[in-house]
Amino acid sequence: MKIEKLNDNQIRCTLTREDLAQRNLQISELAYGSEKTQNLFREMVRQADYEYGFETDNIPLVVEAIPMNSDCIVLIITKIDDPEELDTRFSRFTQSSVSADSEEYADEDEDFPPAMREPAKPAAPSFDEMLKKALTEDAPKHSFMFSFNSVSDVMDFAAQTSAYPGESSLYKSAEGAYLLVLSVGNATKDEFRNVCLIASEYSSGRSIPTMNREYMNDHYDVLVANDAIARLSGK
């Protein structure tokens, strides 16, 4: 079990299948407030307090579960001063975005690597809904990832959007998909929206928390770390 401090109010806990097995837990059990699940959360918070001084006495906590693959899940634990301001993407200890079966992923996620897949949901948000939600943020905290079949497709897209001033990075998955991640960076919201809409003509896209790019840097081949659009546009 790996604990990392993201800021004074937030920690990230990475759990492997072995970590859960040692505690006699299944990934599916994280969706319920069982005693074993509560003990795991308390263990993580105690460790975070010991390592980073992450005090949680009488402070509401929320948990966001991010399945990375079949053998790893990340929990983001956040201290909330005002419970009424809870973001809808978080779940309480008695709830979770983890599906009842860790292998039940939405069919439309097949083009994306397991690290970016989310559990199957009754009504998955559409690309338009995800983009609209990202644009409501003062400074969008969500990047968008698009899966391309070939470098030539990425280059065709880059040629159309060479003037985009935001951030762009290109990765390659073990399955051979070319993953283009677009972030707002120095772009305006309109520029970010337009480049994402153009990319959606080439590939299905989905929003990912910007912090997930750290995971991609560690687990995927980084083909172009920065300014991928400008470098691939040939201009």
Phi, psi and omega per residue, in radians:
M1 nan 2.208 -3.097
K2 -1.985 2.245 3.132
I3 -1.978 2.285 3.089
E4 -2.280 2.456 3.078
K5 -1.594 2.100 3.112
L6 -1.529 -0.708 3.051
N7 -2.841 -3.009 -3.057
D8 -1.119 -0.392 -3.062
N9 -1.972 0.082 -2.999
Q10 -2.562 2.393 3.049
I11 -2.238 2.765 3.080
R12 -2.100 2.249 -3.124
C13 -2.065 2.121 3.127
T14 -1.792 2.139 -3.103
L15 -2.051 2.288 3.054
T16 -1.698 2.956 3.092
R17 -1.050 -0.603 3.118
E18 -1.138 -0.707 3.104
D19 -1.024 -0.761 -3.137
L20 -1.206 -0.675 -3.137
A21 -1.098 -0.665 3.121
Q22 -1.089 -0.457 -3.119
R23 -1.818 0.183 3.115
N24 0.988 0.777 -3.125
L25 -2.113 2.537 2.974
Q26 -1.801 2.658 3.111
I27 -0.989 -0.661 -3.107
S28 -1.075 -0.481 -3.115
E29 -1.215 -0.319 3.129
L30 -1.181 -0.232 3.128
A31 -1.383 -0.114 -3.067
Y32 -2.260 2.663 -3.098
G33 -1.497 0.928 3.133
S34 -1.244 2.905 3.135
E35 -1.100 -0.703 3.126
K36 -1.116 -0.673 3.114
T37 -1.151 -0.774 3.120
Q38 -1.074 -0.690 3.114
N39 -1.119 -0.666 3.097
L40 -1.113 -0.789 3.121
F41 -1.067 -0.738 3.129
R42 -1.117 -0.684 3.111
E43 -1.074 -0.752 -3.140
M44 -1.132 -0.742 -3.127
V45 -1.168 -0.703 3.108
R46 -1.096 -0.744 3.129
Q47 -1.126 -0.705 3.116
A48 -1.143 -0.639 3.105
D49 -1.162 -0.727 -3.135
Y50 -1.157 -0.754 -3.050
E51 -1.437 -0.619 -2.994
Y52 -2.206 0.020 -3.086
G53 1.217 0.599 -3.111
F54 -1.467 1.495 -3.074
E55 -1.450 2.401 -3.066
T56 -2.271 0.244 -3.104
D57 -1.018 2.151 3.060
N58 1.011 0.465 3.114
I59 -2.029 2.226 3.114
P60 -1.083 2.448 3.121
L61 -2.125 2.523 3.020
V62 -2.243 2.724 -3.066
V63 -2.226 2.316 2.999
E64 -1.951 2.146 -3.134
A65 -1.722 2.230 -3.122
I66 -2.182 1.724 3.077
P67 -1.123 2.202 3.127
M68 -1.635 -0.729 3.026
N69 -2.879 -2.999 -3.071
S70 -1.174 -0.240 -3.088
D71 -2.033 0.096 -3.049
C72 -2.638 2.426 3.060
I73 -2.416 2.497 3.131
V74 -1.953 2.345 3.058
L75 -2.000 2.188 3.053
I76 -1.748 2.037 -3.124
I77 -1.853 2.184 -3.048
T78 -2.195 2.346 3.011
K79 -1.452 2.298 -3.099
I80 -2.075 2.108 3.124
D81 -1.278 -0.694 -3.109
D82 -2.090 1.823 -3.092
P83 -1.002 -0.438 -3.121
E84 -1.235 -0.238 -3.104
E85 -1.731 0.273 -3.128
L86 -1.033 2.282 3.049
D87 -1.280 2.461 -3.075
T88 -1.160 -0.249 -3.133
R89 -1.374 -0.194 3.123
F90 -1.577 2.714 3.035
S91 -2.189 2.580 3.119
R92 -1.343 3.033 -3.138
F93 -1.027 -0.517 -3.105
T94 -1.535 0.015 3.111
Q95 -2.373 2.961 3.093
S96 -2.913 2.720 3.046
S97 -1.492 0.077 3.098
V98 -1.327 2.336 -3.132
S99 -1.331 2.912 -3.141
A100 -1.163 -0.320 3.096
D101 -2.413 2.155 -3.031
S102 -1.086 -0.277 -3.103
E103 -1.686 -0.025 -3.104
E104 -1.571 1.475 3.102
Y105 -1.775 2.681 -3.139
A106 -1.088 2.470 -3.114
D107 -1.050 -0.605 -3.088
E108 -1.231 -0.088 3.133
D109 -1.542 0.040 -2.988
E110 -1.100 -0.444 -3.123
D111 -1.351 -0.144 -3.033
F112 -1.927 2.621 3.129
P113 -1.135 2.679 -3.096
P114 -0.927 -0.542 -3.083
A115 -1.094 -0.428 -3.089
M116 -1.846 0.005 -3.128
R117 -1.346 2.585 3.065
E118 -1.971 2.762 3.138
P119 -1.090 2.683 3.098
A120 -1.053 2.401 -3.123
K121 -2.238 2.686 -3.131
P122 -1.004 -0.674 -3.120
A123 -2.457 1.555 -3.126
A124 -1.187 2.403 3.135
P125 -1.160 2.527 3.104
S126 -1.354 2.931 3.089
F127 -1.009 -0.778 3.141
D128 -1.050 -0.699 3.135
E129 -1.170 -0.727 3.123
M130 -1.130 -0.708 -3.139
L131 -1.179 -0.737 3.124
K132 -1.073 -0.721 3.139
K133 -1.134 -0.741 3.141
A134 -1.078 -0.646 -3.075
L135 -1.346 -0.209 3.072
T136 -1.379 -0.273 3.116
E137 -1.294 2.446 3.141
D138 -0.960 -0.857 3.020
A139 -2.204 1.777 -3.024
P140 -0.812 2.146 -3.141
K141 -1.642 -0.027 -3.127
H142 -1.926 2.296 2.980
S143 -1.584 2.976 3.051
F144 -2.143 2.369 -3.120
M145 -1.997 2.336 3.139
F146 -2.184 2.359 -3.103
S147 -1.775 2.078 3.141
F148 -1.879 2.629 -3.137
N149 -1.415 -0.448 -3.064
S150 -2.615 2.796 3.090
V151 -1.140 -0.597 -3.131
S152 -1.092 -0.629 3.074
D153 -1.135 -0.718 3.112
V154 -1.111 -0.713 -3.128
M155 -1.173 -0.653 3.066
D156 -1.065 -0.764 3.104
F157 -1.111 -0.781 -3.106
A158 -1.080 -0.625 3.138
A159 -1.120 -0.542 3.138
Q160 -1.389 -0.392 -3.002
T161 -2.161 0.484 -3.015
S162 -1.053 -0.404 -3.101
A163 -1.508 0.025 -3.087
Y164 -1.113 2.137 -3.078
P165 -1.548 -0.025 -3.123
G166 -1.406 -2.952 -3.100
E167 -1.620 2.511 3.099
S168 -2.621 2.414 3.134
S169 -2.420 2.607 -3.119
L170 -2.141 2.298 3.132
Y171 -2.196 2.888 3.036
K172 -2.266 2.264 -3.140
S173 -1.503 2.909 3.120
A174 -1.113 -0.423 3.130
E175 -1.442 -0.080 3.096
G176 1.671 0.080 3.109
A177 -1.390 2.516 3.076
Y178 -1.728 2.039 -2.997
L179 -1.851 1.959 3.140
L180 -1.756 2.125 -3.139
V181 -1.875 2.168 -3.118
L182 -1.978 2.288 3.084
S183 -2.226 2.812 -3.033
V184 -1.206 -0.700 3.121
G185 0.863 -2.169 3.140
N186 -1.583 0.093 -3.134
A187 -1.378 2.777 2.993
T188 -1.398 2.923 3.104
K189 -1.093 -0.654 3.125
D190 -1.128 -0.717 3.112
E191 -1.139 -0.713 3.117
F192 -1.116 -0.776 3.122
R193 -1.064 -0.810 -3.082
N194 -1.126 -0.741 -3.118
V195 -1.175 -0.597 3.102
C196 -1.204 -0.666 3.120
L197 -1.143 -0.696 3.104
I198 -1.142 -0.748 3.121
A199 -1.082 -0.578 -3.118
S200 -1.182 -0.293 3.071
E201 -1.306 -0.391 3.138
Y202 -1.665 -0.510 -2.954
S203 -2.742 2.618 2.987
S204 -1.186 2.462 -3.088
G205 -2.215 2.775 3.091
R206 -2.575 2.693 3.105
S207 -1.454 2.549 3.046
I208 -2.383 2.502 3.050
P209 -0.990 2.390 -3.090
T210 -0.957 -0.565 -3.108
M211 -1.145 -0.366 3.129
N212 -1.161 -0.247 3.100
R213 -1.141 -0.480 3.070
E214 -1.090 -0.711 3.108
Y215 -1.114 -0.754 -3.127
M216 -1.103 -0.701 3.120
N217 -1.049 -0.550 -3.090
D218 -1.528 -0.416 -2.966
H219 -2.089 -0.062 3.133
Y220 -2.264 2.746 3.102
D221 -1.227 2.128 3.121
V222 -1.521 1.899 -3.127
L223 -1.487 -0.784 3.076
V224 -2.434 1.922 -3.009
A225 -1.260 -0.670 -3.081
N226 -2.455 2.677 3.080
D227 0.928 0.743 -3.108
A228 -1.072 -0.694 -3.119
I229 -1.071 -0.869 -3.109
A230 -1.088 -0.697 -3.075
R231 -1.291 -0.478 -3.105
L232 -1.689 -0.151 -3.087
S233 -1.308 -0.372 -3.108
G234 1.303 0.282 -3.128
K235 -2.038 nan nan
